[in-house]
């Protein structure tokens, strides 16, 4: 990655925002005490502020990584095959960034929190299933002689499991959101 220019400026801004947030948490701790921060984190006052702030920070960081990946793999890369790398690595990050952004905006709503937690569990199951099938499937098929030994057998598990997580998460959130609107 080239140094200087817009990349360093964005990294500097992100680091400044992160330091300001850490400073704000410590200031709040010093001013109001540990019990106040624990009450905010648990959502007892109904706002879920800390969860929403963490979701916002995660959304910004992942959004930056997706934009950087888009720039590196799609815009400035001389190799057309690098678009595949963007799809494999950065599209799942984009899905999680969108999910975190939605949680940051609507985290006070219990239906949103339920949809996000259901979606994350669904995405985890999709990722585990994809990893197991894509890791052990080629090994078993190569052992039985069904497919030739290419030396790259289980590599697909590491490439497609994050995409399966993104698809499962978004599918779970969509399912739970549509299901809760019917009730």
Secondary structure, DSSP 4 states (H G I P E B T S, - for coil): ---STHHHHHHHHHHHHHHHHHHHHHHHHHHH-HHHHHHHHHTTTS--HHHHHHHHHHHHHHHHHHHHHHIIIIIS-S-TTHHHHIIIIIHHHHHHHHHHHHHHHHTTSHHHHHHHHHHHHHHHHHHHHHHHHHHHHHHHHHHTTSS---S-TTHHHHHHHHHHHHHHHHHHHHHHHHHHHH-
